[in-house]
């Protein structure tokens, strides 16, 4: 029951945060949406910050099933497109986090440390992916500082492309994700060898 209630709370909070933003949503709002008493919510989470941290952990866990599987390092560009699309779907599912990234991490040192750690991990995974594709002959370069820039730009596009699409008035989630995947490939295209990456 406790795990089930935790899931109810997180599902309700995610829906409210995505719809209204974290500042306009209180723990009472979350409890009501979850169909539980505020006291029951506080049994599971001491405050809203703990709920946000738990949602970050859930998001990381979902992304780990993609990036932690090693699939990205084994497949070719078709697999990579699918992996990027799935990753962006997760970003969309937790879009409140990326909309509010700066104030959220600035206001919660625990959240900031955790997010910084996972960010470093993902940057390393992307850099490893560039190396694997180079070794497989799917890419030529980049190297050194240029590689670091490609890796960081790829991460930034992944983080903010969907939020940017929302600002442009994009309503169709699938179309926005596909456009974001194309933006990522536009960064990589100059380094792709002629045969792959169609």
Backbone torsions as a table, in degrees:
resi	resn	phi	psi	omega
1	UNK	NA	-37.6	-178.6
2	UNK	-64.7	-45.8	178.6
3	UNK	-64.5	-38.9	178.7
4	UNK	-63.7	-41.4	179.0
5	UNK	-66.7	-40.9	177.1
6	UNK	-57.9	-43.3	178.6
7	UNK	-63.6	-42.2	178.0
8	UNK	-58.5	-44.5	-178.8
9	UNK	-63.6	-46.9	-177.1
10	UNK	-67.1	-40.2	178.0
11	UNK	-62.0	-44.4	-179.4
12	UNK	-65.7	-43.7	-179.5
13	UNK	-62.9	-42.6	-178.6
14	UNK	-60.9	-44.5	-179.6
15	UNK	-63.0	-43.7	-179.5
16	UNK	-68.8	-43.7	-179.7
17	UNK	-62.1	-43.2	179.5
18	UNK	-64.7	-34.9	-176.6
19	UNK	-82.7	-40.1	-170.8
20	UNK	-118.4	-11.6	-174.9
21	UNK	88.2	151.5	-174.7
22	UNK	-68.0	-32.7	-175.9
23	UNK	-65.2	-30.5	-175.9
24	UNK	-93.0	-0.6	-177.2
25	UNK	-112.3	123.0	177.8
26	UNK	-100.0	170.2	176.3
27	UNK	-64.7	-30.4	176.2
28	UNK	-64.8	-40.9	175.9
29	UNK	-59.2	-44.2	-178.0
30	UNK	-64.5	-45.1	-179.6
31	UNK	-60.1	-44.1	-179.7
32	UNK	-62.5	-45.6	-179.4
33	UNK	-64.8	-31.3	179.6
34	UNK	-81.7	-11.3	179.7
35	UNK	76.7	30.7	179.5
36	UNK	-129.5	170.3	178.1
37	UNK	-81.0	155.8	175.1
38	UNK	-57.4	-36.5	179.6
39	UNK	-62.4	-39.4	178.0
40	UNK	-65.4	-39.4	177.3
41	UNK	-61.0	-44.5	-177.9
42	UNK	-69.2	-18.0	173.3
43	UNK	-66.8	-32.7	-177.1
44	UNK	-95.3	-34.7	-178.4
45	UNK	-138.1	131.7	-177.2
46	UNK	-72.5	-28.3	-177.0
47	UNK	-163.3	179.8	-178.1
48	UNK	-66.1	-34.6	-180.0
49	UNK	-59.4	-39.3	179.2
50	UNK	-67.1	-33.6	177.0
51	UNK	-65.6	-43.3	179.6
52	UNK	-63.2	-41.8	177.9
53	UNK	-62.3	-40.6	179.6
54	UNK	-65.5	-36.4	177.3
55	UNK	-67.4	-37.2	176.2
56	UNK	-61.6	-43.8	179.9
57	UNK	-62.8	-38.8	178.6
58	UNK	-65.4	-41.5	178.2
59	UNK	-62.9	-43.4	178.9
60	UNK	-61.2	-42.2	179.4
61	UNK	-60.8	-41.2	178.8
62	UNK	-66.6	-40.7	179.5
63	UNK	-68.5	-32.6	179.1
64	UNK	-63.2	-30.2	178.7
65	UNK	-65.3	-21.0	177.7
66	UNK	-93.8	-57.9	-173.8
67	UNK	-79.7	-25.6	-179.2
68	UNK	-84.8	-7.4	-177.3
69	UNK	-78.5	-16.3	-176.0
70	UNK	82.5	-2.2	-177.4
71	UNK	-62.1	-39.2	-178.0
72	UNK	-62.0	-28.6	-178.1
73	UNK	-86.3	-10.8	-178.4
74	UNK	-100.9	-31.5	-170.3
75	UNK	-86.3	177.8	175.2
76	UNK	-98.0	-158.5	-174.2
77	UNK	-73.1	-29.7	176.4
78	UNK	-63.3	-43.3	176.4
79	UNK	-63.5	-38.5	-178.4
80	UNK	-63.4	-41.5	177.6
81	UNK	-58.7	-43.3	-179.4
82	UNK	-65.2	-40.9	179.7
83	UNK	-64.9	-43.0	179.0
84	UNK	-63.5	-41.2	179.3
85	UNK	-62.4	-42.7	178.8
86	UNK	-65.1	-38.9	178.9
87	UNK	-63.2	-41.4	-179.7
88	UNK	-70.9	-28.8	174.2
89	UNK	-63.9	-37.7	176.6
90	UNK	-66.4	-43.0	176.6
91	UNK	-57.2	-41.4	179.3
92	UNK	-66.0	-41.3	-178.9
93	UNK	-62.1	-30.9	-179.6
94	UNK	-114.1	39.3	-170.3
95	UNK	-64.0	-25.3	178.1
96	UNK	-58.0	-36.0	-175.6
97	UNK	-63.6	-43.1	-177.6
98	UNK	-78.4	-29.1	174.5
99	UNK	-63.3	-36.2	-171.7
100	UNK	-113.3	21.6	-170.0
101	UNK	-52.7	-53.3	-174.5
102	UNK	-59.8	-53.9	-179.2
103	UNK	-65.1	-32.9	-179.4
104	UNK	-64.6	-47.8	-177.4
105	UNK	-75.2	-29.1	177.3
106	UNK	-70.8	-29.1	-176.7
107	UNK	-91.0	-5.1	-176.7
108	UNK	-141.9	98.9	-177.4
109	UNK	-57.9	-34.5	179.6
110	UNK	-65.7	-45.0	178.3
111	UNK	-63.1	-40.3	-178.8
112	UNK	-62.4	-44.8	-179.6
113	UNK	-64.0	-42.6	-179.4
114	UNK	-66.3	-44.3	179.9
115	UNK	-64.7	-41.5	179.6
116	UNK	-61.1	-40.1	-179.9
117	UNK	-64.8	-45.5	-178.5
118	UNK	-70.4	-31.7	177.1
119	UNK	-63.2	-44.9	178.3
120	UNK	-61.9	-40.3	179.5
121	UNK	-62.8	-44.5	-179.2
122	UNK	-67.2	-38.3	178.3
123	UNK	-62.0	-39.8	177.2
124	UNK	-64.1	-40.6	179.8
125	UNK	-64.9	-39.4	178.2
126	UNK	-66.6	-42.4	178.8
127	UNK	-62.4	-40.7	176.5
128	UNK	-61.4	-36.9	-179.9
129	UNK	-64.9	-41.2	176.9
130	UNK	-59.6	-42.3	-179.0
131	UNK	-65.4	-43.8	179.6
132	UNK	-60.9	-43.2	-179.9
133	UNK	-67.4	-33.8	174.3
134	UNK	-64.9	-45.5	-179.5
135	UNK	-62.9	-31.7	-179.3
136	UNK	-85.1	-2.1	180.0
137	UNK	78.9	12.7	179.6
138	UNK	-85.8	-19.3	177.8
139	UNK	-135.7	156.9	169.1
140	UNK	-124.4	108.0	-176.0
141	UNK	74.9	-169.9	-6.4
142	UNK	-77.9	171.3	-179.1
143	UNK	-129.7	163.1	174.7
144	UNK	56.8	-132.6	-176.2
145	UNK	-63.8	-31.6	179.5
146	UNK	-66.9	-38.0	176.1
147	UNK	-65.4	-44.1	179.1
148	UNK	-57.4	-40.3	-179.5
149	UNK	-66.7	-42.0	179.1
150	UNK	-61.6	-43.0	-179.1
151	UNK	-62.8	-47.1	-178.3
152	UNK	-67.2	-40.2	178.2
153	UNK	-64.4	-39.0	178.6
154	UNK	-61.9	-43.9	178.2
155	UNK	-62.5	-43.4	-178.4
156	UNK	-63.8	-41.0	177.9
157	UNK	-63.0	-43.9	179.2
158	UNK	-60.6	-37.9	-179.1
159	UNK	-71.4	-42.4	-165.2
160	UNK	-117.0	-4.7	-176.1
161	UNK	-62.1	-42.0	-177.5
162	UNK	-70.9	-37.1	176.5
163	UNK	-64.1	-38.0	177.5
164	UNK	-65.6	-40.3	178.8
165	UNK	-62.7	-37.1	176.9
166	UNK	-62.1	-40.5	178.8
167	UNK	-64.2	-29.2	177.6
168	UNK	-80.2	-1.5	178.5
169	UNK	90.1	14.8	-179.7
170	UNK	-66.1	127.3	-178.9
171	UNK	-107.8	-26.1	-175.1
172	UNK	-89.0	110.6	-176.8
173	UNK	-59.5	-48.2	-177.2
174	UNK	-60.0	-44.3	-179.4
175	UNK	-63.5	-38.7	-179.8
176	UNK	-65.8	-40.7	179.3
177	UNK	-65.5	-43.4	179.3
178	UNK	-63.4	-39.0	177.9
179	UNK	-65.9	-36.6	180.0
180	UNK	-68.9	-38.3	175.5
181	UNK	-61.4	-41.8	178.9
182	UNK	-64.7	-35.8	177.1
183	UNK	-62.9	-40.8	178.6
184	UNK	-64.8	-42.2	179.7
185	UNK	-68.7	-28.0	176.7
186	UNK	-62.6	-33.7	177.1
187	UNK	-68.1	-36.7	-174.4
188	UNK	-86.6	-23.6	-170.3
189	UNK	-54.4	-40.0	-179.3
190	UNK	-60.2	-18.6	-176.6
191	UNK	-104.2	-4.3	-178.0
192	UNK	-75.7	144.7	174.5
193	UNK	-77.1	160.7	-169.9
194	UNK	-57.8	-38.7	-170.9
195	UNK	-76.5	-41.7	-175.7
196	UNK	-86.1	-179.8	171.9
197	UNK	73.3	31.7	-179.4
198	UNK	-69.3	NA	NA
